């Protein structure tokens, strides 16, 4: 089977009666296409009509005993589908007569990297709500006309059923799929959206409920995909969007329509104005709820991809650790005032206060990480290595992939290794920006990341160099990328900036792949000079935990590396090599 078509429906037997025969005519007698109509527990009267219609047209009909929303209904369709590709339509769209032909052409030309195709959506109505469902240029990923590889849908888990209504569930799925490959727009793959029949009084009455469901979905989408949320919305974050709704929602809603549309639909215009004002007032009433929910919500998607038994062994806990112990508590005021105070929001000591009583570890295990060790300044690197000779202090040297690729840098790399350095791949060019974030890799899909990573690892193999960690530039890396990189590298590093993408989950934690996520946060992230005071020595050694202390090469060079050497001498025997923190060693230690 090549194509499976899934159509969720709820209380719309009339729409199906108009649209399904058109789809049947478009499909003809195609033997490699199957259609599933999934009824999300429609009320009495709709089920018999839908059953009869589907039997007449030769479509599969699945009736669900409980209404759980379109995301669940589509997942039921996916579970029954046998096609290589799964196409999604809605019950209120009519396919173009050439829809199947265009789809076949698009699928036959789709390269391996193409995981999905979104089609054009044109409106048949001229009302004020009709243009809201159009997709004429792509980038909207509307589930009323899109196609995905079934294998990809299974791998990504399909639609997220946390979205209980038709809000953002299609965008969130597209966000996950775009991390694995491409979704292309095919303008010739057209469906026509029927005129939206809005019951104006009921629409106004449901303003509060509608705003709550929309904001619920938007907040969940943002918290799950902070790294890419801005690519699907005009606002860079949920909070920017909420502020716009609080102050501009009514006027923005009206401005999205032309004067001609408003004049031609005066009754709808009045209802739209009233409902948008009610929605804006509703947003004000709901705002405190979202402020509390955002900072109290658990990062379940991160916790589910963590091996907590091995993480407990790694830390030396006497019992299986509860995930909340390794998560930073919310600091709402600190986050709001960060730009003014410049005070760190994520202080590792706050986590260590929660962990110290449950560990059997007698002392801290320190792991030194030196970022931005750029090999273009060979003289400075050689001076640094000369100072370390004879100290036998292990550290992680974060070197860019571009530097690791150059054959002329191999002598310097080997010199770094001889003086105690383990190699960490520090991104590739150490440059870039992605929306509101300074980033090199957040914007990359898994295949793009692999294409950059492959030559670097090949060059390391040829030079007999084994990277032990990946150090993301600017600490900008998403949780999905952490898990993906964890299939290649023993350790994935991070920093204060990473916490926003991990749901404030600290580390080290052992991923399900067996690799580690090992971030570094203040006050152990900064300069060596800050760690050589008596107070900080007490804080570090009293942590009784694995501690990643991160310094920046050129910052340490400002005093001739004297603070760094002093730090090495002070902590001496507590500093461990990065190879010693590999999960297999911690598991063996636990079993022993």
Secondary structure, DSSP 8 states (H G I E B T S, - for coil): --EEEEEEESS-HHHHHHHHHHHHHHHTT-TTEEEEEEE----TTHHHHHHHHHHHHT-EEEE-SS---HHHHHHHHHHH--SSEEEEEETTEEE-TTHHHHHHHHHHH--TTEEEEEEEEEES--STTGGGG-BSSS-S--TTEEEEEHHHHHHHTSS-TT--SSSSHHHHHHHHHHTTSEEEEEEEEEEEE------HHHHHHTHHHHHHHHHHHHHHHHHH-TTTGGGTSSSSSHHHHHHHHHHHHHHHHHHTS-HHHHHHTHHHHHHHHHHHHHHHHHHHHHHHHHHHHHHH---HHHHTTB-HHHHHHHHTBSS---GGGGB----HHHHHHHHHH---S-BHHHHHHHHGGGB---S-EEEEEEE---TT-HHHHHHHHHHHTTT---EEEEE-HHHHH-GGGHHHHHHHHHTTEEEEE--SSS--EETTEE-SSTT--HHHHHHHHHHHHHHHHHTT----EE--GGG---HHHHHHHTTT-SEEEE-GGGGGGTTTB-S-EEBTTS-EEEE--BTSEE-GGGGSSHHHHHHHHTT-SEEEEEEEHHHHHTTTTHHHHHHHHHHGGGB--GGGG-HHHHHHHHH-
